[in-house]
Amino acid sequence: MDITDKVVIITGASSGIGEATALKLAKKGAKVVLTARREERLNKLKEKILNNDGTALVVTGDVTKKKDFENLVKTTLTEFGTIDALINNAGLMPLSYVKKLKTDEWDKMVDVNIKGVLSGVAAVLPTMIENKGGHIINIASSAAHNYFPGGAVYCATKAAVKMFSEGLRQELAPKYGINVTSIEPGAVSTELMDTITDDDIKEQLKEMQKMTVLEADDIAEAIYYALAQPARANINDVFIMPTEQQR
């Protein structure tokens, strides 16, 4: 299915999976709306897309702020007239052992990984319901399936995203034609690990760094695959792991 001229909002677009997805979808003809807090990076990405004959709009914002989402949707509708897809990609992963009580980090993960997804859906849903169609793609994780040391809170947030995605699909797809996909990657080479402050976790991750992990482009390809299906076909889950990763 052709995604030319489809209007796609991408959160966390300033780096990693969000950036790779923006480049991929713009190359395929979509009009991408880039949002994140780092305006300078977004503008550089927009310039790169425009130089390759793509279409991009930058709207800076913080996914933890509902007003920023409201502004994002308003600006998108003013510029492009509609919203065809939302990719809830923004996320944090400051892993730590529960006993260390890094509760500020727990709160940030809940605010970004869960509440940010909820706010994004709430912001675009009225337009998609009115259009009787659309696609919501939430970036969950293989961590939604399996706990790993230091990941109690992170795994819980991603399990919430996975279950919320399934609830959305059952409520929205049959009645309103809004498809919903949960993308669940294993280890990916992104900036996620840069947020880890627990030294014990950092030491353990050195072993994982010997493994060949996924690239952001691999996840962008999976997102494009889900978006490019005909409206009659809903890709519920994409569970994608590095070949060398066991769980």
C-alpha positions in Angstrom: 0.0 0.0 0.0 1.3 3.5 -0.9 1.8 5.8 2.0 2.4 8.9 -0.2 1.0 12.1 1.4 0.0 10.3 4.6 0.4 12.6 7.5 2.4 10.9 10.2 3.3 12.3 13.7 6.5 10.9 15.2 7.3 11.6 18.9 10.9 11.3 20.1 12.0 12.2 16.5 15.3 13.8 17.4 17.3 10.6 17.5 17.3 6.8 17.3 14.2 5.0 16.2 12.2 8.2 15.7 14.8 9.8 13.5 15.3 6.7 11.4 11.6 6.3 11.0 11.1 9.9 9.9 13.8 9.4 7.2 12.3 6.1 6.1 8.7 7.3 5.9 9.6 10.6 4.2 11.5 8.7 1.6 8.4 6.7 1.0 6.4 9.9 0.4 4.8 10.5 3.8 4.5 14.0 5.3 6.2 13.6 8.6 5.6 15.8 11.7 8.7 15.7 13.9 8.3 16.4 17.6 10.7 16.2 20.6 12.3 18.7 23.0 15.6 19.2 21.1 14.6 21.7 18.4 18.1 22.0 16.9 18.2 18.3 16.2 14.7 18.3 14.7 15.6 21.2 12.4 18.7 19.3 11.2 16.5 16.3 10.5 13.9 18.4 8.7 16.6 19.9 6.5 17.9 16.4 5.6 14.4 15.3 4.6 13.8 18.5 2.6 17.1 18.0 0.8 15.9 14.6 -0.3 12.6 16.0 -1.7 10.6 15.0 1.4 8.0 16.9 3.4 8.6 17.6 7.1 7.2 19.8 9.8 8.9 20.5 13.1 6.8 21.1 16.3 8.9 21.1 19.4 7.2 19.6 22.5 7.4 17.5 25.6 5.3 14.3 25.7 4.7 14.7 29.4 2.8 18.0 28.7 -0.8 17.6 27.4 -0.8 21.3 26.2 2.2 20.4 24.0 0.3 17.6 22.4 -2.7 19.9 21.8 -0.4 22.4 20.1 1.2 19.6 18.0 -2.2 18.4 16.8 -3.5 21.9 16.1 -0.3 22.8 14.2 -0.4 19.6 12.2 -4.1 20.1 11.2 -3.4 23.7 10.2 -0.5 22.7 8.0 -1.7 19.5 6.5 -5.5 19.3 7.2 -5.5 15.8 8.7 -3.6 13.2 10.8 -3.3 9.7 9.3 -0.9 8.1 11.8 0.7 8.6 15.2 4.0 6.9 16.2 4.4 7.0 20.0 8.1 6.5 20.1 9.4 8.8 22.9 10.8 6.7 25.8 13.3 6.5 28.7 15.1 3.5 30.1 17.1 4.5 33.3 17.4 1.0 34.6 18.1 0.4 38.3 17.6 -2.1 41.0 14.4 -1.5 43.0 16.3 -1.5 46.3 18.2 1.6 45.3 14.9 3.5 45.3 15.6 5.8 42.4 12.0 7.0 42.6 12.5 10.1 40.5 13.6 7.9 37.6 10.6 5.7 38.1 8.3 8.7 37.9 10.0 9.9 34.7 9.5 6.5 33.1 5.9 6.4 34.0 5.4 10.0 32.8 7.1 9.5 29.4 6.7 5.8 28.6 3.0 5.5 29.8 1.4 8.9 30.2 3.1 10.2 27.1 1.6 7.4 25.1 -1.9 8.0 26.6 -1.7 11.8 26.0 -0.6 11.2 22.4 -3.5 8.9 21.7 -6.0 11.3 23.4 -4.7 14.2 21.2 -5.1 12.5 17.8 -8.1 10.3 18.5 -10.9 12.9 17.8 -9.4 13.5 14.3 -9.1 9.8 13.5 -12.6 9.0 14.7 -14.0 11.8 12.6 -12.0 10.4 9.6 -13.1 6.9 10.3 -9.6 5.7 9.9 -6.0 6.1 10.9 -3.1 4.1 12.5 -1.6 4.3 16.0 1.8 2.7 16.4 3.2 2.4 20.0 6.8 1.5 20.6 6.7 -1.1 23.4 9.6 -3.5 23.9 10.6 -7.1 24.3 10.7 -6.0 27.9 6.9 -6.2 27.8 7.3 -10.0 27.7 10.3 -10.6 30.0 11.8 -9.1 33.1 15.6 -8.5 33.1 17.8 -7.4 36.0 17.2 -3.7 36.9 14.2 -3.5 34.6 11.3 -3.9 37.0 9.9 -0.4 36.4 10.9 -0.2 32.7 9.4 -3.6 31.9 6.2 -2.6 33.7 5.9 0.5 31.6 6.4 -1.4 28.4 3.9 -4.1 29.4 1.4 -1.3 30.0 2.0 0.0 26.5 1.6 -3.4 25.0 -1.7 -4.0 26.8 -3.0 -0.5 26.1 -2.3 -1.1 22.4 -4.4 -4.3 22.4 -7.2 -2.5 24.2 -7.1 0.3 21.7 -7.2 -2.2 18.8 -10.2 -4.0 20.1 -12.1 -0.7 20.9 -11.1 1.3 17.8 -10.3 -1.0 14.8 -13.7 -2.7 14.3 -15.9 0.4 14.9 -13.8 3.3 13.5 -11.3 1.6 11.2 -8.3 2.8 13.3 -5.5 0.2 13.2 -3.2 -0.2 16.2 0.2 -1.8 16.3 2.6 -2.5 19.1 6.3 -2.6 18.0 8.3 -4.7 20.5 12.1 -4.6 19.8 14.9 -6.2 21.7 18.2 -4.5 22.2 18.6 -1.6 19.8 21.6 0.7 19.3 20.1 4.0 20.5 20.6 6.6 23.2 18.3 4.8 25.6 21.2 3.4 27.7 22.6 6.9 28.1 20.0 7.6 30.8 21.2 4.8 33.1 22.7 6.1 36.4 23.0 2.8 38.3 26.7 1.8 38.2 25.8 -1.9 38.9 23.6 -2.0 35.8 26.2 -0.3 33.7 28.7 -3.0 34.6 26.3 -5.8 33.7 25.5 -4.2 30.4 29.1 -4.4 29.3 28.4 -8.0 28.4 25.4 -7.1 26.3 27.5 -4.6 24.4 29.5 -7.5 23.0 26.4 -8.6 21.2 25.4 -7.5 17.7 22.2 -5.5 18.5 19.5 -4.1 16.2 19.9 -0.8 14.4 17.3 1.9 14.5 16.8 1.4 10.8 15.6 -2.2 11.5 12.8 -0.8 13.6 11.9 1.9 11.1 11.5 -0.9 8.5 9.1 -2.8 10.8 7.1 0.4 11.4 6.9 1.0 7.6 5.8 -2.6 7.1 2.9 -2.1 9.6 1.9 1.3 8.0 2.0 0.0 4.5 -0.6 -2.7 4.9 -4.1 -2.3 3.4 -6.7 -0.9 5.8 -8.3 -4.4 6.1 -5.1 -5.8 7.7 -4.1 -4.9 11.2 -0.5 -5.8 12.2 -1.2 -6.3 16.0 2.4 -6.9 17.2 5.9 -6.8 15.7 8.3 -8.7 18.1 11.8 -8.2 16.7 14.9 -9.4 18.4 18.6 -9.4 17.7 19.7 -12.8 16.4 22.1 -13.1 19.2 19.8 -12.1 22.0 18.2 -15.0 23.9 15.5 -13.1 25.8 
